[in-house]
Amino acid sequence: MTKIDDVARLAGVSTATVSRALRGLPTVSAATRRRVLAAAEQLQYAVSPSASRLAGGKTGTVAVVVPRITRWFFGTVVEAVEEYLHQSGYDLLLYNLGGREQIRQRVLRTASLHKRVDAVILVATPLRPPEVTALTALDLPGVTISSGTVMPGWPCVRIDDVAAARTATRHLLDLGHTRIAHISGDPDDELAFTTHLDRRRGYQAALRAAGIRPDPSLDVESQFTIDGGNRATAELLARGEPPTAIFAACDEMAMGAMTALRDAGLRVPQDVSVIGIDDHDLAKVLGLSTIAQPAAEQGLLAARILLDPLGASTVEPYAGRLPAPRGGDAPGHPSVPPVILPTRLVVRESTAPPRAN
């Protein structure tokens, strides 16, 4: 296997000169550059992308921070990011916080990322003020996905959670439901960040637009999990008259709601309709109506935006798959407002008009 030393020996220059010539640096004369290129071609020497990046002070690695990798949304986003980075010659360094404060502090409050990565992607990770300060001090490019935190100079890729919740609630209203419950995120849950607040706002806005005053007794907080949806629905049923429909803040909560309703002897949708947000992989199997959000596309677009200021020669294997972003025409520029991807209503068997009394 040809090494850079072989090229240097044939061209009659040092290995440092070969490196500078092949990287196109202006400190090499035209005649020397031609001699080095000819030697490299003769020996069929290929420059290692990773070695070239290291020589230029780059690591070729992007850090991706997620709250819990086991959740559907986070796993889907990370898989898409990794695929795009791989196509572009970059590696992914995953930090799964997993609710562990020690790991969170090490990753987000110390200089542990310094010289280890070229950039950072935060997936639905709300930041505390000291963490914003620490990440800003690193002076690395970054992108946030579905985050309630604004990082100075970092673009954000997300959906409009208020509009998504409004659409879900309006679907139930259009079917004739008026007693609509909402399973929201627990404000103490690290995964809830601002999403649960935005989706509650959309739910309440749709009710008010229909002339219905939101009933606090029909609003239950829980974790963004199947078990969380199950427990929240059991609590709803224990409060008295059951709702005729439930809007859950995510599909996993909606699945838990369907299980709790079944355990209580209630049928979906004959007795209670259920709708969520996500279009989880199991939503179609379970016949769950939902607001589909482009999870993978958020990851792909965030990676594409991120690599632009890094100067990467990115591959575009996703032409036609990425929806046209709203929010600006200069990806990666510090002044670009959030890039908001569209959602869509998917109607399945879990929603129907309320049963006639």
Salt bridges, closest charged atoms under 4 A:
ASP6 OD1 - ARG9 NH1 3.15
GLU101 OE2 - ARG128 NH1 2.72
GLU131 OE2 - ARG104 NE 2.76
GLU131 OE2 - ARG128 NH1 3.80
ASP161 OD1 - ARG199 NH2 2.79
GLU190 OE2 - ARG68 NH2 3.25
ASP198 OD1 - ARG201 NH2 2.09
ASP219 OD2 - ARG200 NE 2.89
GLU221 OE2 - ARG200 NH2 3.22
ASP227 OD2 - ARG231 NE 2.88
GLU235 OE2 - ARG239 NH2 2.58
ASP263 OD1 - ARG262 NH2 3.54
ASP271 OD2 - ARG267 NE 3.22
ASP271 OD1 - ARG355 NH1 2.73
ASP279 OD1 - ARG348 NH2 3.04
GLU316 OE1 - ARG304 NH1 3.93
